[in-house]
């Protein structure tokens, strides 16, 4: 039998015109994901991208895989159903900071808590781009937008701290235009058994341009986590298996600490929701003869 032809980046490009604003960071993320997909060695029909609503949610149109542009905030719930019913699939969720952390907040934290075997890529541009620049759950305090003309009084979400607090077994951060760093994180996320949460800093050059300029424009300022190595001069030795270490590193900001970690914060093993459900179903089936029991007239008992 002839071997299956090896897939390439071109095989994961759909015939749809990519329609984001010129210069949007989503283009760089899309290119990195399309280039990475062949590494999985998985047939395209066994890969699914599910999105909610927002600029990032157009992603499934541009991937030559199965996909669903679903409803606002509910992508993790839909992905959960698919991952549990079809454990043979590689299921990816693409979402934005508004989609994931506002209307979709509960769906996100419960997918992470349950450790569903899905890979969640959250593009964080700290703004609502599709609906013309309102402040989002990750916008900084004082952010002036059309919906906050006097500045936002909200304290912003810390997506990584939220994911860690929800019990996520894999948490990471990458930057849109940092292809090597983003690809490395994608590689680790794909190999992880269970829920993987990846925050991707993504520039919205129309409504929030320059939000991550300090590491987008200056490659030397990009600092990466290494397991077993102190991060910068913080005194924190990174340990991917230690919750407290990961949580402490997630608190670092450029504004306060002049350094912000990129890479994998946490990677631990725990049985996935999918595995537990499948095991329960297999146990429920048992090895008895249901037809014989029904026709025997015996009393049914539950032990």
N, C-alpha and C positions, 0 to 999 in steps of 0.2 A: 504494500500500500504506500502510495506517495505521501511524503510528509506534508503537513499543512504549511502553506507559504507564511513566512514570518511577516507580521504586521509592521507597518511603519507609521510615522507621524501622519503622512498623507491619508492613510486609511481611516484616521479618526477625525478628518475634516469633513463636515457635511457640505451639501451643495447650497446651504443657505447663506445669504449675504450677512456678514457680521455687522450688526447695527448698534454700535455704541457711539457715544460722542468721540470725535477725533481726539486722541491723546489719553483716553480713559485707561486707567490701570488694568481694567478687565481684559484688555487685549493681551497684555503680557501674561496674565494668569492663564488665559485660555491656551496660549501658545505653549506654556510650560506643561499644562495638563495633557494636551494633545501629544506632545513630545514624550511624555512619561508613560502614557498608556501602553505602548507596545512592550514595555518592560514587564508588565503583569503576565504576559503570555496567556491571556484569557481571550477567547473568541468575543468579538464585539457584541454578539447576541446574548452574551452572559454578563454584560455590563450595563448598568442602569444609572442615569443621572436624574435626580428629582429636585425640583426647585419650587419656591413659593412665588412671591410677588416682589418686584423691584428690578433694578437694572441687572443685578447678578442673575436673576431668575431666567434670563434669556439663554443662559448657558446650554441647556439641553438641546436647543435648536442647532447649535454649532458643533455638537459632538455626534459623530457617526456611530452611535450606539442606540440602545433603547433609552427612552427618557419620558419625563412627564413634567410639564409646566403646570403645577398644581395650584392650590389656593393659599391665600395669605397666611403665613405663619405655620401652616400645617404640613410642610414637607417632612419633618421628622416623624410625624404620625403615619403618613402614607408610606414612608420608607420602612418604618417598623413592620407594618403589615406585609410588605413585600419581602423583607429580609427573613421574617419568620416563616412565611409560606413557601419561599423559594430560597433555601439555604445554599443552593448552587450558584446564586448570583453574587456579583460584586456590586454593592449598592452604595452610591455616592449622593450626598445632599449638598446642593449649592445654595447659599442663602446670604443675606446681607445683615448688617447690624440692626436695621429697623425691623426687617422681616423676622429675624431670629429672636431678638431680645425684647420686642414690644409685644405685638399681638401673638407672636409665636413663643414667648418666653416659657410657658409651662410645657409645651410640646418638646422644646429643646432640653430642659432640665430632666424631664422624665425619660427621654431617650438615653441620656447620659447616665442617669441613675440606674436604669435597667441594664445598661451595657449591651444595647442592641448592636449587632454587627453591621454598623453603617459608618461611613467616613463623611464627616460633616465639615465642609469648607465654608467658613463664614468670612465674607469679604467685608472688612471694616473700613469705611471711609468717613465715619463719624458725621454722617449727614444723610438726609433722605434725598437721593438724587433724582429718582424717577418722577417724584411729585414736586419737583422744583425747589429743593433746598430748604426744607424745614429741618429743625434740629432733631436729632435722633437720640436713642438711649445712651449712646457713647459720646455724644457731643460734649465738649468741655463746658464747665460752668462759666457763664458770662457770654456764651456764644450768641452772637447777633445773627438772626435769620429772619425770614419773612414771618415766621410764627412766633419768634421771640425778639421783637424789635428793640426791646430794652435789655436784652441779654437773658439767656437761660438761667434760671435759679436752681435747676436740677443738679444733683450730684450724679455724675455719669457712672454707668456700669463699667466694671472691669471684667471683660468677657472671660479671661483666663481664670480669674479668681472665682467667678460664677461657675465655670465648668468644673473646677477643682472641688468647690463646695458641693456640687451636685453628685460628686463621686465618680467623675470621669476617669477612666483607666488610661487614657492617652490624651495629652494636652500639649499643643505646640503652637508656635507663632512663626510666620514667615512674612516676607516683603514681596510685593507684586513684581517688581523689576529685578529682583535678585534670583535669577533662574537657578543657579547652583544650590542656593540655600533652600528655595521653595521645592525643588526637585528632591533634595535630601529629606525634607519633611514629608513629602508625599510618599516617598519610598517607605519610610518608617510607618506612616499611617496605614498604608495598604497592607503591610505585613502584620499589623496589630490585629489580634483576635478580639473583637469587641468594638465598642464605640470609640471612635477617634475624633477629637475636636481640634480643628486647625483654624486659628485666627490668621487672616491674611491682611496685612495693612495694604490698603488700596487707595490710590489717589483719585479723587474726583476733581478733575481740573476745571470744571464748570462752577460747582457750588462750594467746593472746599479745597481749593488748590493750595498745595504746599503744606498740608497737614503733617506730612511725614518727611518734609524736606531735609531734615537733619540727617536722615540715613539714606534717603533716596539720592540726594546729590553728592553725599560724601561717603564713599564706600569704606573709608578708613574708620568711620564712626559705627559701622555695623559690628556688633559684638555677639558672638555665638556661644551657646551653652555647650559645655563638655562634661560628660559624666565623670565625677571624681576629681574635677578641677575647680579651683576657686574662680568665681565669676568676677572679673575685674579686680578691684581692690575693696570689694564689699565685705570680705570676711566670710562669705557664704560659699561653702564647697558644694557644688551641685551633686545631687543624688536623685536620679529619676524615680527611685522607689520610695522616696521619703516625701510625704505630703507636706510637712511643715517647710521643708526646703523649697519645694516647688511653689508653695503659696507665698513665701517670703520673696522669692525672685519675681513672682507675678506682680508684686507691689511696686517694683522699680519703674520709674518714669524718667523720660529724658529731662523734663522740666526740673525735677527735684534731684536726680542722681547723675545727670549727664551721661547716662548709659541705659540702654533698654535691651533686654535679652531677646535673641532670636534663636529658634531651634526647639528642641523637645524639652519640655518642663517635667513631664511625668509619663512614665510608661511602665505599667504593672499588669500582671496577669490576673484575670478573674474570669470565671465561667460567663459566657455570654448569654443573654436572654434567649437567643435563638436556640442554643444548645440545650438549655434547661427546658424550653418548651418542647423541642423535639424528643428529648428523653422522656418527658411526661406523656407525650402522645404514644411513644413506643411502649411504655409501661402500661398504659390504659388498654392498648390493643391486646396485650397478653398472648397466650398461646392456646386458649380454650376454644371450644366449638360452640359459638353463640347459637347456631341453629339447633344443635342438639339440646342445649339448655332450655330454649324457648319451647320446644316440643315435648320436653320430659315431664312437665307438670311440677317439677321441684320448686320449692319456695326459694326465692332470691334473698340472699342475706348480704349485708355489707359488713365486712370485718374491719 
